[in-house]
Amino acid sequence: MSTENFARTSDEPEQSRKMFEMKRERTETRLKVWSKSRNSICLILLTIFEAIVVIALESVIFAKFTNTNFTKHNLGVPIPSYLMIFIFSQVFQVCLAWDAVRAQNTIQVIAFVLFNMCCFIYAAFQFKQIADAINDGINPGPGAPSGDSQNAKDLKALIDQLLIVCTVITGVCELLYFYIGARLYQEFGWRIYKKIGADPEIRNMYRWYQIFLTILKLDIFFLLGYSIQYLVLVLTPGDVEYPLTIIALPITCLVLILAVYAVRLQL
């Protein structure tokens, strides 16, 4: 065996050892960040709490709304589909918060706070949206059963109570997110500064990197939400676009996920 081959062979275990130590150091650093950052833990726990409460309330509204007899005569499909998208937004919000804390992405923390604000606005908008639909049941048409009007009034009273709780929970959590988000912005900003230094050009590049990643992640939610509404409210199973949309949906989501990982690997 030549001296060159021997040196190359002897360097391989050393390189493998260094790579293993770097991976272990990254894992230990992330664990230390989670254990030392109370704000990160509070954000995740609060997000999970909000998601559990809101999903439970929206599920009850969905069940009551779809299983009532008068809805089959007077209410259309849009409201149940909107409720399902709102439930999905809570699951997506938990993933968004966890990923923002894991990656220490300040831009994604801001996007998370704004995303929850949109959820709060929509939770308040649900009052009018569902009330307009139920008013069709309170004033039934000539072909509707006689008991539909009373069923609609009882349903409206119950749903209004659930919507009030849902809106209050989302609003209170949003106020807490503002406070925790501000603390995390300072905390992550200091760690990023220690990581990449004070070079304005590098900091600007890293900021655009965070913005691009955040937009890609938000694209996944809005793509799924739009596609669900398009399939349920616009298309019918007989349309040519119906199977094409179903096929394109997972492919597009896969492309977005691959784009996120590709950008991370290039950094």
C-alpha positions as CSV (number, residue, x, y, z in Angstrom):
1,M,0.0,0.0,0.0
2,S,1.4,3.4,-1.0
3,T,2.0,6.2,1.5
4,E,-0.7,8.3,-0.2
5,N,-3.4,5.5,0.1
6,F,-2.4,4.9,3.7
7,A,-2.8,8.6,4.6
8,R,-6.1,8.7,2.8
9,T,-7.3,5.6,4.6
10,S,-6.1,6.9,8.0
11,D,-7.9,10.3,7.4
12,E,-11.3,8.7,6.7
13,P,-12.0,7.6,10.4
14,E,-10.9,11.0,11.5
15,Q,-13.3,12.8,9.2
16,S,-16.1,10.5,10.2
17,R,-15.4,11.2,13.9
18,K,-15.4,14.9,13.3
19,M,-18.7,14.7,11.4
20,F,-20.2,12.7,14.2
21,E,-19.0,15.2,16.8
22,M,-20.5,18.1,14.8
23,K,-23.9,16.4,14.6
24,R,-23.8,15.6,18.3
25,E,-22.8,19.2,19.1
26,R,-25.8,20.5,17.0
27,T,-28.2,18.1,18.8
28,E,-26.8,19.1,22.2
29,T,-27.1,22.8,21.3
30,R,-30.7,22.4,20.3
31,L,-31.5,20.6,23.5
32,K,-29.8,23.3,25.5
33,V,-31.8,26.0,23.6
34,W,-35.1,24.2,24.4
35,S,-34.2,23.7,28.1
36,K,-32.9,27.3,28.6
37,S,-35.6,29.1,26.6
38,R,-38.7,29.4,28.7
39,N,-40.3,31.6,26.0
40,S,-39.9,28.9,23.4
41,I,-41.6,26.3,25.7
42,C,-44.4,28.7,26.6
43,L,-45.0,29.4,22.9
44,I,-45.3,25.8,22.0
45,L,-47.5,24.9,25.0
46,L,-49.8,27.9,24.4
47,T,-50.1,27.0,20.8
48,I,-51.0,23.4,21.6
49,F,-53.6,24.6,24.2
50,E,-55.2,26.9,21.7
51,A,-55.3,24.3,19.0
52,I,-56.9,21.7,21.3
53,V,-59.6,24.1,22.5
54,V,-60.4,25.6,19.1
55,I,-60.5,22.3,17.3
56,A,-62.8,20.9,20.0
57,L,-65.2,23.9,19.6
58,E,-65.1,23.9,15.9
59,S,-65.7,20.2,15.7
60,V,-68.8,20.6,17.8
61,I,-70.0,23.4,15.6
62,F,-69.3,21.3,12.5
63,A,-71.2,18.3,13.9
64,K,-74.2,20.3,15.0
65,F,-74.2,22.2,11.7
66,T,-74.1,19.2,9.4
67,N,-76.3,16.8,11.4
68,T,-79.3,19.2,11.8
69,N,-82.2,18.4,9.6
70,F,-82.8,21.9,8.3
71,T,-79.3,22.2,7.0
72,K,-80.1,19.7,4.3
73,H,-82.8,22.0,3.0
74,N,-81.6,25.5,3.5
75,L,-77.8,25.6,4.0
76,G,-75.2,25.0,1.4
77,V,-71.8,23.3,1.5
78,P,-69.5,26.3,2.1
79,I,-69.9,26.6,5.9
80,P,-68.7,23.0,6.7
81,S,-65.8,23.3,4.3
82,Y,-64.8,26.7,5.9
83,L,-64.9,25.0,9.4
84,M,-62.7,22.2,8.2
85,I,-60.1,24.7,6.8
86,F,-60.2,26.6,10.1
87,I,-59.5,23.4,12.0
88,F,-56.7,22.6,9.7
89,S,-55.3,26.1,10.3
90,Q,-54.9,25.3,14.0
91,V,-52.9,22.1,13.2
92,F,-50.7,24.0,10.8
93,Q,-50.2,26.8,13.4
94,V,-48.8,24.3,15.9
95,C,-46.3,23.0,13.2
96,L,-45.4,26.6,12.3
97,A,-44.7,27.6,15.9
98,W,-42.6,24.4,16.5
99,D,-40.6,24.9,13.4
100,A,-40.0,28.6,14.1
101,V,-38.6,27.7,17.6
102,R,-36.6,24.8,16.3
103,A,-35.0,26.8,13.5
104,Q,-34.8,30.0,15.6
105,N,-36.3,31.9,12.7
106,T,-37.3,35.4,13.7
107,I,-39.2,36.1,10.5
108,Q,-41.2,32.9,11.0
109,V,-42.1,34.0,14.6
110,I,-43.5,37.2,13.1
111,A,-45.4,35.3,10.5
112,F,-46.8,33.0,13.2
113,V,-48.1,35.9,15.2
114,L,-49.7,37.4,12.0
115,F,-51.2,34.1,11.0
116,N,-52.9,33.7,14.4
117,M,-54.2,37.3,14.1
118,C,-55.8,36.2,10.8
119,C,-57.3,33.2,12.6
120,F,-58.7,35.6,15.2
121,I,-60.2,37.9,12.6
122,Y,-61.8,34.9,10.9
123,A,-63.2,33.6,14.2
124,A,-64.9,36.9,14.7
125,F,-66.2,36.9,11.1
126,Q,-67.7,33.4,11.6
127,F,-70.6,35.0,13.6
128,K,-71.9,36.8,10.5
129,Q,-71.0,34.0,8.1
130,I,-72.9,31.3,10.0
131,A,-75.7,33.6,11.1
132,D,-76.5,34.4,7.5
133,A,-76.7,30.7,6.7
134,I,-78.9,29.9,9.7
135,N,-81.2,32.8,8.9
136,D,-82.3,30.7,5.9
137,G,-83.4,28.0,8.3
138,I,-85.2,30.5,10.6
139,N,-87.3,31.6,7.6
140,P,-87.8,28.2,5.8
141,G,-89.1,28.0,2.3
142,P,-92.5,26.4,1.4
143,G,-91.0,22.9,0.9
144,A,-89.2,22.8,4.2
145,P,-90.5,20.8,7.3
146,S,-92.4,22.9,9.9
147,G,-89.9,22.2,12.7
148,D,-87.0,23.7,10.8
149,S,-87.4,27.2,12.1
150,Q,-87.3,26.2,15.7
151,N,-84.3,23.9,15.1
152,A,-82.5,26.8,13.4
153,K,-83.1,29.1,16.4
154,D,-81.9,26.5,18.9
155,L,-78.8,25.8,16.7
156,K,-78.0,29.5,16.3
157,A,-78.1,30.0,20.1
158,L,-75.8,27.1,20.7
159,I,-73.3,28.0,17.9
160,D,-73.2,31.6,19.1
161,Q,-72.0,30.5,22.5
162,L,-69.4,28.3,21.0
163,L,-68.2,31.0,18.7
164,I,-67.9,33.5,21.5
165,V,-65.6,31.1,23.5
166,C,-63.6,30.3,20.3
167,T,-63.1,34.0,19.6
168,V,-62.2,34.9,23.1
169,I,-59.6,32.1,23.4
170,T,-58.0,33.1,20.1
171,G,-57.9,36.8,21.0
172,V,-56.4,36.1,24.5
173,C,-53.8,33.8,22.9
174,E,-53.0,36.4,20.3
175,L,-52.2,39.0,23.0
176,L,-49.9,36.5,24.7
177,Y,-48.3,35.7,21.4
178,F,-47.4,39.4,20.9
179,Y,-45.5,39.4,24.2
180,I,-43.8,36.0,23.7
181,G,-43.0,36.8,20.1
182,A,-41.3,40.0,21.1
183,R,-39.2,38.2,23.6
184,L,-38.3,35.5,21.1
185,Y,-37.4,38.0,18.5
186,Q,-34.8,39.6,20.8
187,E,-33.6,36.2,22.0
188,F,-33.2,34.6,18.5
189,G,-31.9,37.9,17.1
190,W,-29.0,37.8,19.6
191,R,-28.2,34.2,18.9
192,I,-28.2,34.9,15.1
193,Y,-25.9,37.8,15.7
194,K,-23.4,35.6,17.5
195,K,-23.8,33.0,14.8
196,I,-23.3,35.0,11.6
197,G,-21.6,38.1,13.0
198,A,-22.1,41.8,12.3
199,D,-21.4,41.9,8.5
200,P,-24.4,43.8,7.0
201,E,-24.3,41.9,3.7
202,I,-24.4,38.5,5.4
203,R,-27.1,39.6,7.8
204,N,-29.2,40.8,4.8
205,M,-28.7,37.5,2.9
206,Y,-29.7,35.6,6.0
207,R,-32.8,37.7,6.5
208,W,-33.9,37.0,2.9
209,Y,-33.2,33.4,3.4
210,Q,-35.5,33.4,6.5
211,I,-38.2,35.3,4.5
212,F,-38.1,32.9,1.6
213,L,-38.3,29.8,3.8
214,T,-41.3,31.3,5.7
215,I,-43.1,32.1,2.5
216,L,-42.6,28.6,1.2
217,K,-44.1,27.1,4.4
218,L,-47.1,29.4,4.3
219,D,-47.6,28.5,0.7
220,I,-48.4,24.9,1.8
221,F,-51.3,26.0,3.9
222,F,-52.8,28.4,1.4
223,L,-52.4,25.9,-1.4
224,L,-54.3,23.2,0.5
225,G,-57.0,25.7,1.7
226,Y,-57.6,27.0,-1.8
227,S,-57.6,23.6,-3.4
228,I,-60.1,22.2,-0.8
229,Q,-62.5,25.1,-1.5
230,Y,-62.0,24.8,-5.3
231,L,-62.8,21.0,-5.2
232,V,-65.8,21.3,-2.8
233,L,-67.4,24.6,-3.9
234,V,-66.6,25.0,-7.6
235,L,-65.9,21.7,-9.2
236,T,-68.0,18.6,-9.5
237,P,-66.7,15.0,-9.9
238,G,-67.6,15.1,-13.6
239,D,-65.4,18.1,-14.4
240,V,-62.0,17.5,-16.1
241,E,-60.3,19.7,-13.6
242,Y,-61.5,17.6,-10.6
243,P,-59.1,14.6,-11.0
244,L,-56.3,16.9,-12.2
245,T,-56.6,19.1,-9.1
246,I,-56.5,16.0,-6.8
247,I,-53.3,14.7,-8.6
248,A,-51.6,18.1,-8.7
249,L,-52.2,18.8,-5.0
250,P,-49.8,16.3,-3.4
251,I,-47.3,16.9,-6.2
252,T,-47.2,20.6,-5.5
253,C,-46.9,20.1,-1.8
254,L,-44.0,17.7,-2.3
255,V,-42.3,20.3,-4.6
256,L,-42.7,23.0,-1.9
257,I,-41.3,20.7,0.8
258,L,-38.3,19.8,-1.3
259,A,-37.7,23.5,-2.0
260,V,-37.6,24.2,1.7
261,Y,-35.0,21.4,2.3
262,A,-33.0,22.4,-0.9
263,V,-32.7,26.0,0.4
264,R,-31.5,24.8,3.8
265,L,-28.9,22.5,2.3
266,Q,-27.5,25.3,0.1
267,L,-27.0,27.6,3.1
